[in-house]
Each structure stands twice: as C-alpha cells, then as structure tokens.
Amino acid sequence: MNPQNPLVQLFPLLLVFVIFYLVMIVPMRRRQKKHQEMLAALTKGDRVITSGGIYGTIVNVEGDVVTLKVADNVKIQVARGAIAGLAKDAPNVSFSSPE
C-alpha cells in the first residue's frame, strides 16, 4: 500500500468549496450590496414596493423610517429595510375615489 499525500485527498473537497463560493456566495453579496445602495439612495418622490407587496410613493425619509403615500390621504411609515425595490415598471395607480 502506498500512503497518499493528505493534500491530494483534500483537493476535491476544496474544489467543491471554491465552486460553491463562486456560484452561490459571490452573486448573493453583489445583490445585497446593490440593494443596500438602492436603500441609501431613496429620495422623496420615488415609487417603491415594500417586501409585503405594498406600492407607494415616498413622501418623507427620516433615518430608518420611510413614509409612503399609498392612497389619497393615506400615509404609512415603514422601515427603510422593508423596501424591496423601486417600482419603475409598476402601473401608476391614480388615487381617485369611486363614484
């Protein structure tokens, strides 16, 4: 029997770890960084969607609290982290009362 070098035996395991890191962790970090940059750049007038699926327009940003206008005379406050993204492609809903 010929004893093999322990590094040669660990090479496949290290290779799997490197592939996992490149395929899973690097893209996740990129998305997370892009999301953090978007949250930092929120300004009054931006149309956003929350993680709960609520569309609204930002009327005020104070620290970690964002005030959204979701309908006529209806404003809600949400945590900045609850903003899932900008709603650029969302339909523009008019806030008119039913007749």
VENWODA-V711055 format. One record per backbone hydrogen bond with DSSP energy under -0.5 kcal/mol. NH is the residue of the N-H (numbers start at 0). CO is the residue of the C=O. E is the energy in kcal/mol with one decimal. If there is no record, write none. Layout:
nh: <NH:NH>
co: <CO:CO>
e: <E:E>
This chain:
nh: <2:7:8:9:10:13:14:15:16:17:18:19:20:21:22:23:24:25:27:28:29:30:31:32:33:34:35:36:37:38:39:40:41:44:45:47:47:48:49:50:52:54:55:56:57:58:59:61:64:65:66:67:67:68:69:69:70:73:74:75:77:79:81:82:83:83:84:86:89:92:95>
co: <0:4:4:5:6:9:10:11:12:13:14:15:16:17:18:19:19:20:23:24:25:26:27:28:29:30:31:32:33:34:35:36:38:57:42:45:55:84:53:81:49:52:47:68:45:66:66:64:61:77:59:65:75:56:67:73:73:70:72:67:65:63:78:79:48:81:48:46:86:90:93>
e: <-0.6:-0.8:-1.3:-1.6:-1.1:-2.5:-2.5:-2.1:-2.0:-2.4:-2.2:-2.5:-2.5:-2.4:-2.4:-2.6:-0.8:-2.0:-1.3:-2.3:-2.0:-2.4:-2.3:-2.5:-2.5:-2.3:-2.3:-2.2:-2.1:-2.4:-2.0:-1.3:-1.0:-2.8:-1.9:-0.6:-2.9:-2.5:-2.2:-3.0:-1.7:-0.5:-2.2:-2.0:-2.7:-2.9:-1.3:-2.8:-2.3:-3.1:-2.9:-0.6:-3.4:-2.9:-0.7:-2.2:-1.2:-2.1:-0.5:-2.6:-2.9:-2.8:-1.9:-1.6:-2.0:-0.6:-1.5:-3.0:-0.9:-0.8:-1.1>
